[in-house]
């Protein structure tokens, strides 16, 4: 799985399809976390959330993991071109999450925005358990993603959108998933509890803050 082929056009595609809703979803819970010291961001894309994280929490050190070398390059360029360059605070890791082995109990913030939806159920469970083992006992987990609303017409609308997107990204990025899997049970099994949720676009999009207190 790699978003190299769509990386140059990802921002334009996102804006055409959703306007600013995905970015608003990414940052919705950012102001509700304690100042992190060490963050792990997986599947960051082109760096828009990372820029906001560094602005909100200037002392944080970040490991940014992505299977797309081109996305990592775009993220690095965004930080280097920004006022008050903070690229030195970020370690860019070109890794595939299913084979990468993160350090245990290393991060007090985990971020997976529009990333977990790329995996079928067995792989999704493995990814969440792996990231959970990398989280400290008091870690926060920021998650933005798609969801299926309960209301009938909103659900039909979401199903249509998701069907188109899964076909597109299976072709362009070789994502293994064919349908959206709810990560909630696996997150709860990993010791996280949902602390906050915001919904956007009639419930199609969600922004969640999960916390671990153990």
Secondary structure, 3 states (H helix, E strand, C coil): CCCCCCHHHHHHHHHHHHCCHHHHHHHCCHHHCCCCCEEEEECCCCCHHHHHHHHHCCCCEEEEEECCHHHHHHHHHHHHHCCCCCHHHEEEEECCCCCCCCCCCCEEEEEEECCHHHCCHHHHHHHHHHHHHHEEEEEEEEEEEECCCCCHHHHHHHHHHHHHHHHHHHHHCCCCCCCCCCCHHHHHHCCCEEEEEEEECCCCEEEEEEECCC
